[in-house]
């Protein structure tokens, strides 16, 4: 990092005072998008406006619209900046503002009117993000905010003028539901018309492929939840209905994947260590963060769809399995999709902005959960080690329940296991 960039970053920090929300937001966005920051290089392969968490670019336009939202934004930005610079003063101020916003939101909920719902929805996004910066990522307190935003969206959508904010509310719940394999109210057929309206609103975020994937994959959480609830007493007819839903989901994703391939040809660069004309060595080196993000989204959707089909097949007589070709035809493909995601982790998360790294958190979580279900301790340990390195480099942390360590007997590895094993 150039000396001038270090000086500029430190000068910006010196100008920031707790309570000066506009300067807090400016410096937050500079560091989050890595215009400059502590121990960072000025270059970043992510184009602003293409990050999955692109709602943060809306922060300046939200200021001054709601006391609750302003308080939450001040808490989030101060927490993030304080953590990045190890500034105790700002970190403490961020925690105080977060608690103030939480108390204000709790008082506002019982007397909520339509005019305030928009800003309370935005507040749930901000406070969920603050949980990650306060080292509670993927824990129960962060989930509370995500569930609250989903309930508010469902309760309020008849009275809302839809805008970009509501896309991010919908997607936040969707990504969490996919990771946790929980049913998602917004994935139900009754919500489909509203979802189409939400995804059609104009956006400042330019990652169109990402939003198209979210819309296509919206039914997946409920399919996964139904699959996980299958038992030996479940009627064959019910299992066949879920298989039909999986086939319909695959058909809806296929045009998106064709568009992805035509839009981003040659998604990764060929390193000098490649072993043949058709293979790329570990790790993958993509042409951009955007390419990596969108291909990883496709790989995890295929992994989850094929794994669900494998689970359902195990509950059916062979005569009931459509196009049955043998018991082991799906597993190699599932394993390859998981491997491709793991091979993408370093490109997205090492020496990049937090905005770029954040794009990889959900895919890596899906794969680590898959290895946990498989009982593959070596590869699960590799994923946990990857999360640990992300935490160290970006000065964030995850709640203990993130990894279910008590249930798996796993320890967080200080170093990743041999990546060639992936």
C-alpha positions, 0 to 999 in steps of 0.5 A: 500500500502506498504511503500516500494511501496510508496517510489519507486513511489515517487523516480520514480517521482523525477527522471522524468523531463519534456522532458525525454520521456523514463522515462515518458513512463516508469512511465506512464505504471507503474501507468497505469497498477498499478505496483505501484502508488499514493494511490494504492495497488500493487495487480491488478486482470488485467493481462497486455496484456489483457486490451482493451486499450492494445495499450499503451503497444506499446508506448516504441516501438514507441519512436524515430520514429516520432517527432509528435508522440514523442511530443504527447506521451510526452503530454499524459504521462506527463498529466496522471502522473501530474494528478495522483500525482497532480503535476502542473509542469508535468500537465502544461508540458503535456498540452503544449506538447499536443498543440504542437503535435496538431499544428504539426499534422495540418501542416503535414496533407496537405502534408502527404505521405505514410511513415508518415501515420502510425505515424499520425495514432498512434498520433490520438490514443495518443491524443484521450487518452490525452483528457481523461486525460485533463478532456475532455473525450467523448467530441467533441475534443476527437471525432475529433481525433477518426473521424480523425483516421477513415478517415486516416485509410480509406484513407491510407489502400491501402498503409499500411503494416498492423500491430497491431496499425491498430487493435486499430484504427479500434476498437477505432472508433467501440466502439465510434460508438456503444456508440453514435449509429452513422454509422461507415464507417469501418462497411460497407460491402465494408470494411469487407475484409479489416477488416478481414485482420486487425483483422488477424494481429499478436498482443502482446495483449493476450485478443483474445476473446475481438478482436473476439467480435469486429470483430463479432460486427462490423456491429452493429453501422450501424444497430443501426443508421438505426434503429434510422432513422426509421419513420412511413413512412419507408417501411415495406420492409426496416424494414424487411431488418434491422431485417434480419441484426440483425438476421445475427449479432446474428448468428455471435455472437453465436459461440463467446459466446459459446467459451466464456462460454467454455473458462471462466466457472464460470465467477464470484465467489459466495459471502457468501451473495448469496440468493440461489444456482442459484443467486448471490447478488449485486454486481457481483464478477468475477474471473478476470477483463478479465472475467468481460470485455468479459461478459459485452461486450456480455451483451451490444451487446445483450441489443442493439440487442434486443432493436433495435428489439423492436424498429423495431417491434413497427413500424410493423403490428403484421402479419409482425413480425416473431415469434411474441409472444407478446409485452412484451417478449423482455423488461425483457431480455433487463432490465436484461442485463442492470442490469448485466452490472451495477452489474459489475461496482464495481468489474472493477472500484473500487480499480483497475488500470486505465487499468482495469477501462477503460475496463468498460467505454464503457459498462457503457456508453451504459447502461446509454444511454439506461436508458436515452432513457427509461426515467429511471431517477433513474437508469440513476442517478446511472450510472452518479454517477458511472462515478462520482466515477470513475472520483474521484478515478482515477483523470480523468473527462468527458466533460459536454456533456458526460451526456447530462445533459442540455437535461435530467435535471439530476444532477450528484449524489454524491452517487449511488442510492440503487443498489438493485433497479437495 
